[in-house]
């Protein structure tokens, strides 16, 4: 701790120390007069080393108090009027009606007293290192370093859109691991990130690269055939930093030479993957459009089914029985069919989307009404990042209540990732991940497309009202 001092006098010595309280996060200098003594700060005039407790406390970062006009309690499904959130050291210390919360002295205040506050949103099916304008054969010109740079851009776009946690399910060359580590180390801005690294798949399957001629003899790094090879690939992926495992159980829409409904990984292979991943403390997400692949993945112990387009009644019943999360990406159909060709998507991919999109919408509604667990995932990267919120509108259009759609992106998403005790709700002990909008999202879900305040871990990443509303309490 550096101190500036004046010369000692009969009245003692005046010192200036950096302390919390400068405007817009800048440090301030607090002056104190203490008795002269013989102990020293190195390189300074004599300063008494013993500091009263009140002085020491003044040097600690102050708490932040957010005053919300309405606060959404996602667990109870109610809006709390005239509410406050107390943030301390990146976590929520208290939250509730202002009249019942003790405000720490000297705290910073963020005035959102005319706004609606809710937990930071989560997207559990994202591809931050991809952009839709580089699809099909255009994707062959994108290097791993370039895709990492793309991820840096999209991480910022995504958090500023109000998504404070993202599960990235599939990235070449562990570019998503580098992205996560850069965010965690404070080098770049972005959401809490949980990453899979390269997805696992069969030779020639959806998670292989089928665009190159045979003489290139190329396979994606996640290709593994057979149960023991698949186990080894899980171990390798975890070794290089994956938080979860992504597998391709069936064919896909954007891959060449396969069909979405065709099984790829067998039950035995997926069972080996799930066992190995769980042993290593990792969950497994399975890309599965096809009816049989969905059921095989659930029975194999996979934690979430991505897309779930062709799920049938038996698959729905199995998901409920096993507690498997279903992640329907039902917004991107509109984008793919209207804009996909301009981004280089293959004609056969667009035809597959035309065949499967409407069926997926219908099965989303059927599955929701059946009471299965659902988490919010959008497949961002096949449409522009930052538009993740548009899926809320589609979910409500196909029957989901706004509160349930928000829960899919908060409490349910947190449970799928395994952070339900740290995130997903505004309550003591959780990360201070908070967003705010102008209007009530329970009445107009599109309000989530107009996020104007974003806090993650107590740090404000966006506040469109900052000029007038951020001041000392």
Secondary structure, 3 states (H helix, E strand, C coil): CCEEECCCECCEEEEEEEECCCHHHCCEEEEEEECCCCCECCCCCECCCCCCHHHHHHCCCCCEEEEEEEEEECCCCEEEEEEEEEEECCEEEEEEEHHHCCCCCCCEEEEEEEEEEEECEEEEEECCCCCCCCCHHHHHHCCHHHHHHHHHHHHHHHHHCCEEEEEECCCHHHHHHHHHHHHHCCCCCCCEEEECCCCEECCCCCCCCCCCCHHHCCCCCCECCCHHHHHHHHHHHHHCCCCEEEEECECCCCCCCCCCCCECCCHHHHHHHHHHHHHCCCEEEEEECCHHHHHHHHHHCCCEEEECCCCCHHHHHHHHHHCCEEECCCCHHHHHHHHHHHHCCCHHHHHHHHHHHHHHHHHHHHHHHHCCCECCCCCECCCCCCCCCHHHHHHHHCCCCHHHHHHHCCHHHHHHHCCCCCCCCCCCCCECCEEEECCCCCCCHHHHHCCCEEEECCEEEEECCHHHHEEEC
